[in-house]
Amino acid sequence: MSKFSLKIAGILLTGLLMAPVLAVENTIALRPDAPDSYQVQADDTLWGIAERFLRAPWQWPQVWKGNPELSDPNLIYPGDTVVLGRDADGLPSLSVQRAELRVVKLSPRVRAEHIENPIPEIPLNIIHQFLTRPYVVEPGELEDAPYVVNAGKSHIIGGPGQKIYIRDNGRRLRDQRYFVLRPGKLYRDSVSNAVIGQEAIYVGEVETVRRGDPATAVVLQSEIELKVGDRLKPASEEQVITRFFPSAPEDPIDCAVINNLSGLSKMGRYDVVAIDCGEDQGVVPGDVLTIDQRGDTIYDPVWFDRDAPERRIQTRHRWLDEYEQPQSYSRVERWVFPDENSRLELPDEPVGTLMVFRTFDQVSFALIMQSTDAISLLDRARSPDR
């Protein structure tokens, strides 16, 4: 894990575990096979540990009981032991017993410290690239933005220090640093099909060295090759969310999975997805949603209209042309058309859990934390049952 991820992990866990124990909104359900205790391993996550004890791991903050006698009970380290108990009201509680600390001599003082870093709440190395870069823009926002028009004499665009030329006939280049973005797919509402945002693929970052039309810029870094037509957007100093408080949304949320940022149609645990609801719908980072697999539409093969039993099976015959028929007999192909009155919608079934970590106006990014079956585009994402 990178130093960036580890640093964010420590801050994130501190914020999460120092949160006051909230009123229990949902019934805290223990797993039937929950252990009495668990020793933390180096590759654990806070969510993964909670999964060993709770049916709904995101309820961790509601059952966490810090040990006040410890200097910092709010960070969990490899070697610590998480203990299952009951509080004064008989409700489940989880506490930590510290592992033995390493003694470090710093003359003239002696202190004890942990050898390893605290474990993260979720796999931060998966989401850290999505925390700051502008992956969703308003529809049409990039159309009038300055764009890469030429790479000089280089055949491959994107090497650090390479000079490129920017078309800026609107004289919009007033900042020094810019993100280079490539317009991607349009995000659409799963119900109305209205455009609610546009994917902005992060290409790299440049620094302007001469204004004008064309303007001149130097490539600072790139993740993929820059192309003519890539757009420029001022490099934002957006504040990174460093604390997540997993909880059910305050208001009912009902939306759908509209994109898998890895590009696959089927999704599972630890895939990053986009959902078609955001700040406008009251979604905030840390919101936990249940993922429902959409129920299939079937035709009941047993049902028939008792007032018109002849409609139970409707057939259509097609006589094959003479040259298609075997010489010995005439052949008939039959199709069965079920009665529309036998149409049946099967119910949606829960297949996973996701946690929102970044929000835009009408779109949010989330990490799938649990999945019991393949998750597909347009599967439902809703508030957990209370």
PyMOL commands that set and color helices and strands:
alter all, ss='L'
color gray80, all
select helices_A, chain A and resi 3-18+46-53+57-63+124-130+279-281+309-311+322-324+340-342
alter helices_A, ss='H'
color red, helices_A
select strands_A, chain A and resi 37-39+81-86+92-97+102-106+109-113+136-137+147-150+163-167+177-188+195-210+215-222+231-234+254-260+266-267+272-275+288-293+297-299+314-319+332-337+343-345+349-359+364-371+375-376+380-382
alter strands_A, ss='S'
color yellow, strands_A
deselect
rebuild
show_as cartoon
